[in-house]
Amino acid sequence: MTVAHAPSYESAMSSYEPVIGLETHVELGTRTKMFCGCPTEFGAEPNTQICPVCLGLPGALPVANAAAIEATIRIGLALNCEIASWSRFARKNYFYPDMPKNFQTSQYDEPLCVNGYLDVVLDGETVRVEIERVHLEEDTGKSLHVGGSTGRIHGATHSLVDYNRAGIPLVEIVTKPVAGAGANAPQVAKAYVTELRDVIRALGVSDVRMEQGSMRCDVNTSLNRPGAQWGTRTETKNVNSLRSVERAVHSEIIRQAGLLDAGERIIQETRHFHEDTGQTTSGRSKEEATDYRYFPEPDLVPLAPDAAWVESLKATIPEPPSVRIRRLQEAWGLTDHEMSSIVNAGAVELITATVESGATVEAARKWWLGELARRANAQDVELEQLSITPAHVAELQALVDAGRINDKLARQALEGVLAGEGSPEQVVAARGLEVVSDSGALGAAVDAAIADNPDIAAKIRDGKLAAAGALVGAVMKSTKGQADAKTVRELILSKLS
Amino acid sequence: MSTISRDEVAHIARLARLAVTEEELDVFAGQLDVILTSVQRVGEVAADEIPPTSHVVPLTNVLRPDEPGECLAPGDVLRSAPAAEQNRFRVPRILDEEA
């Protein structure tokens, strides 16, 4: 294959318009699997949460989990969907070792929820992303590929499969194609997945942790010349963080534009996203075109949610996160710009929790959008992935407010917390960071500074009080920044008056 | 004439991972044709107002509460596996070497 020249994003956007589509899988946080009573605990020993139903042994009879059905209907309602009055499960037949049954129980032409939308706010503008469908299926097992150099499926000699995850309820949310976002398409994709995550988290039906795989995203991208028909799309899988959603669309736009510029065609294919390089590679294998031979699942009876049930579930839908953002902005007294920096940094929940732990909005913003954002950025992770909790941040600020540490020491304490040394209080104690404001303990350091700087001391004696700053600096230096500057200043002035 | 072609039989056999010989393609095309023709007769009596049936029992919403039940003992899970390693099912290489 020829390697096309990669144009800049700006040049790609001057020639083409992107159309994107997102398929998001969310593992529900039910106690048991979709069709059997096996527990769903994360991280259990391999193949210990298994029964004849999830292994598909002959004679096993699946029965749908009521909590999973309710959770799916609630997700549909929160996404403004119509809830089907008649819905069925279907068998999706395929041979692949991630399902011991040789089929996955899913939904095909009769999903539980259809025709919804989710409004996302991007730089103050509301973008409506239309939802095609929300359906319920079961997750697959996890494979460990052995014998390859990097644990990848390519080059492996054999694979080892753990079916603990097989059968865990999985909700798939599919958007309609999103056109018209232009150069903002990558940000719209990220904003949509972020909002979707927040909506689902607010419903309390999943922990929606992308890094643990309980929320996974496939991103469809195509390009077309302005006014022309939509182009051929590719489906990028393995997009496992919010940042990656944006990067995957961005890099796929550049790659496709390069091919189109060179007069080549886009091949409809599955591509894999690589977190390390931010690029996608072809996932083509020699498999034939998929033919899943869906048919209604004969072991499960249809679902027919009646109006009263749906109404009662509607009453449990919380305030939409975007509405909540407006409310918080008002309560916190922030400008549009200030609030969107919080939203863009993914810090809404963190700041809310920090304020709930007793910090002021101002202090919470200062830490999360300042020092912590800088560190998250340097490590290339999301803020919430840092090993510090909102309660820690509030505690740190309380130590500053009480005068027990200053800003400089607070940053050192923060470093300790991030390094896993404990809470701010514990780090301050263990590292001995507390500000020394005891005049007895500081007296010696002040005396030494006066003795070392006779000229400055003389100036102060002559009434030039501004010169005291230099001596304060000397004391701070000798005490490694742990002296309380105000006390030091008072001591110097009283000794030299 | 068969309503189902040898190619279709070969395609279905491939999807089902069945090795079918050239001779068998003809045999199964004929047999499947008999089955399909018989089933198609249902269409002669099914009017538009009769919805397709996927289930003979008129039941809906058969659900179970989200309460843990019993799992198989770990030894039993892997007992009928052709091969096991590290408490996992061992399966042959998934992708062809040249893939």
HADDOCK unambig.tbl for C-alpha pairs under 7 A between the chains (distance, minus, plus):
assign (segid A and resid 30 and name CA) (segid B and resid 66 and name CA) 6.93 0.50 0.50
assign (segid A and resid 31 and name CA) (segid B and resid 66 and name CA) 6.19 0.50 0.50
assign (segid A and resid 31 and name CA) (segid B and resid 67 and name CA) 6.78 0.50 0.50
assign (segid A and resid 31 and name CA) (segid B and resid 68 and name CA) 6.90 0.50 0.50
assign (segid A and resid 32 and name CA) (segid B and resid 66 and name CA) 5.82 0.50 0.50
assign (segid A and resid 32 and name CA) (segid B and resid 67 and name CA) 6.39 0.50 0.50
assign (segid A and resid 32 and name CA) (segid B and resid 68 and name CA) 5.69 0.50 0.50
assign (segid A and resid 37 and name CA) (segid B and resid 67 and name CA) 6.27 0.50 0.50
assign (segid A and resid 37 and name CA) (segid B and resid 68 and name CA) 4.55 0.50 0.50
assign (segid A and resid 37 and name CA) (segid B and resid 69 and name CA) 4.38 0.50 0.50
assign (segid A and resid 37 and name CA) (segid B and resid 70 and name CA) 6.85 0.50 0.50
assign (segid A and resid 38 and name CA) (segid B and resid 68 and name CA) 5.77 0.50 0.50
assign (segid A and resid 38 and name CA) (segid B and resid 69 and name CA) 5.93 0.50 0.50
assign (segid A and resid 38 and name CA) (segid B and resid 70 and name CA) 6.67 0.50 0.50
assign (segid A and resid 38 and name CA) (segid B and resid 71 and name CA) 5.94 0.50 0.50
assign (segid A and resid 39 and name CA) (segid B and resid 68 and name CA) 5.74 0.50 0.50
assign (segid A and resid 46 and name CA) (segid B and resid 87 and name CA) 6.12 0.50 0.50
assign (segid A and resid 46 and name CA) (segid B and resid 88 and name CA) 6.43 0.50 0.50
assign (segid A and resid 47 and name CA) (segid B and resid 74 and name CA) 6.59 0.50 0.50
assign (segid A and resid 47 and name CA) (segid B and resid 87 and name CA) 6.80 0.50 0.50
assign (segid A and resid 47 and name CA) (segid B and resid 88 and name CA) 6.65 0.50 0.50
assign (segid A and resid 48 and name CA) (segid B and resid 74 and name CA) 5.55 0.50 0.50
assign (segid A and resid 49 and name CA) (segid B and resid 71 and name CA) 5.95 0.50 0.50
assign (segid A and resid 50 and name CA) (segid B and resid 71 and name CA) 5.39 0.50 0.50
assign (segid A and resid 50 and name CA) (segid B and resid 72 and name CA) 5.97 0.50 0.50
assign (segid A and resid 51 and name CA) (segid B and resid 71 and name CA) 4.89 0.50 0.50
assign (segid A and resid 51 and name CA) (segid B and resid 72 and name CA) 5.18 0.50 0.50
assign (segid A and resid 63 and name CA) (segid B and resid 62 and name CA) 6.93 0.50 0.50
assign (segid A and resid 63 and name CA) (segid B and resid 63 and name CA) 5.95 0.50 0.50
assign (segid A and resid 63 and name CA) (segid B and resid 64 and name CA) 6.31 0.50 0.50
assign (segid A and resid 64 and name CA) (segid B and resid 63 and name CA) 5.01 0.50 0.50
assign (segid A and resid 64 and name CA) (segid B and resid 64 and name CA) 6.16 0.50 0.50
assign (segid A and resid 65 and name CA) (segid B and resid 63 and name CA) 5.73 0.50 0.50
assign (segid A and resid 65 and name CA) (segid B and resid 64 and name CA) 5.22 0.50 0.50
assign (segid A and resid 65 and name CA) (segid B and resid 65 and name CA) 6.15 0.50 0.50
assign (segid A and resid 65 and name CA) (segid B and resid 66 and name CA) 5.86 0.50 0.50
assign (segid A and resid 66 and name CA) (segid B and resid 63 and name CA) 5.23 0.50 0.50
assign (segid A and resid 66 and name CA) (segid B and resid 64 and name CA) 5.63 0.50 0.50
assign (segid A and resid 66 and name CA) (segid B and resid 65 and name CA) 5.63 0.50 0.50
assign (segid A and resid 66 and name CA) (segid B and resid 66 and name CA) 6.54 0.50 0.50
assign (segid A and resid 67 and name CA) (segid B and resid 65 and name CA) 6.94 0.50 0.50
assign (segid A and resid 67 and name CA) (segid B and resid 66 and name CA) 5.91 0.50 0.50
assign (segid A and resid 154 and name CA) (segid B and resid 95 and name CA) 6.78 0.50 0.50
assign (segid A and resid 155 and name CA) (segid B and resid 97 and name CA) 6.64 0.50 0.50
assign (segid A and resid 156 and name CA) (segid B and resid 93 and name CA) 6.35 0.50 0.50
assign (segid A and resid 157 and name CA) (segid B and resid 93 and name CA) 5.22 0.50 0.50
assign (segid A and resid 158 and name CA) (segid B and resid 91 and name CA) 5.92 0.50 0.50
assign (segid A and resid 158 and name CA) (segid B and resid 92 and name CA) 4.75 0.50 0.50
assign (segid A and resid 158 and name CA) (segid B and resid 93 and name CA) 4.18 0.50 0.50
assign (segid A and resid 159 and name CA) (segid B and resid 90 and name CA) 5.83 0.50 0.50
assign (segid A and resid 159 and name CA) (segid B and resid 91 and name CA) 5.32 0.50 0.50
assign (segid A and resid 159 and name CA) (segid B and resid 92 and name CA) 6.41 0.50 0.50
assign (segid A and resid 159 and name CA) (segid B and resid 93 and name CA) 6.31 0.50 0.50
assign (segid A and resid 160 and name CA) (segid B and resid 85 and name CA) 6.99 0.50 0.50
assign (segid A and resid 160 and name CA) (segid B and resid 88 and name CA) 5.37 0.50 0.50
assign (segid A and resid 160 and name CA) (segid B and resid 89 and name CA) 5.32 0.50 0.50
assign (segid A and resid 160 and name CA) (segid B and resid 90 and name CA) 4.56 0.50 0.50
assign (segid A and resid 160 and name CA) (segid B and resid 91 and name CA) 6.20 0.50 0.50
assign (segid A and resid 161 and name CA) (segid B and resid 88 and name CA) 5.16 0.50 0.50
assign (segid A and resid 161 and name CA) (segid B and resid 89 and name CA) 4.93 0.50 0.50
assign (segid A and resid 161 and name CA) (segid B and resid 90 and name CA) 6.45 0.50 0.50
assign (segid A and resid 162 and name CA) (segid B and resid 88 and name CA) 5.36 0.50 0.50
assign (segid A and resid 162 and name CA) (segid B and resid 89 and name CA) 6.75 0.50 0.50
assign (segid A and resid 285 and name CA) (segid B and resid 99 and name CA) 5.48 0.50 0.50
assign (segid A and resid 286 and name CA) (segid B and resid 99 and name CA) 6.34 0.50 0.50
assign (segid A and resid 296 and name CA) (segid B and resid 54 and name CA) 6.27 0.50 0.50
assign (segid A and resid 298 and name CA) (segid B and resid 54 and name CA) 6.74 0.50 0.50
assign (segid A and resid 298 and name CA) (segid B and resid 55 and name CA) 6.48 0.50 0.50
assign (segid A and resid 301 and name CA) (segid B and resid 55 and name CA) 6.97 0.50 0.50
assign (segid A and resid 301 and name CA) (segid B and resid 59 and name CA) 6.24 0.50 0.50
assign (segid A and resid 301 and name CA) (segid B and resid 60 and name CA) 5.48 0.50 0.50
assign (segid A and resid 301 and name CA) (segid B and resid 61 and name CA) 6.84 0.50 0.50
assign (segid A and resid 301 and name CA) (segid B and resid 62 and name CA) 6.64 0.50 0.50
assign (segid A and resid 302 and name CA) (segid B and resid 60 and name CA) 5.05 0.50 0.50
assign (segid A and resid 302 and name CA) (segid B and resid 61 and name CA) 6.44 0.50 0.50
assign (segid A and resid 303 and name CA) (segid B and resid 60 and name CA) 5.40 0.50 0.50
assign (segid A and resid 303 and name CA) (segid B and resid 61 and name CA) 4.83 0.50 0.50
assign (segid A and resid 304 and name CA) (segid B and resid 60 and name CA) 6.12 0.50 0.50
assign (segid A and resid 304 and name CA) (segid B and resid 61 and name CA) 6.19 0.50 0.50
